[in-house]
Amino acid sequence: MDDGEAEALELAIEIGADYVLIDEVLARREATRLKIQVVGLIGILKLAKEKVLLNQVRPYPDELKKAGFWISDRLYAEVLISVNE
């Protein structure tokens, strides 16, 4: 876990955040251990569609993947199914 993620967890504890936005696996594990709810970038996209802030989720993970952001095929499929795409 890098310094930025450690600081994000520390701040989440300090302010009593409902969620912390983290995608990196080690930081997610630590957040879970600390009983901090975690949401990743793909989860934010899903929430945005559910709240009708986005019409579609699909274009965003596709562009993220092209830019080198790693998204598991399983997560990709699960999110698109869950938002009916």
Secondary structure by P-SEA (a helix, b strand, c coil): ccaaaaaaaaaaaaacccbbbbccaaaaaaaaaacbbbbcaaaaaaaaaaacccccaaaaaaaaaaabbbbbaaaaaaaaaaacc
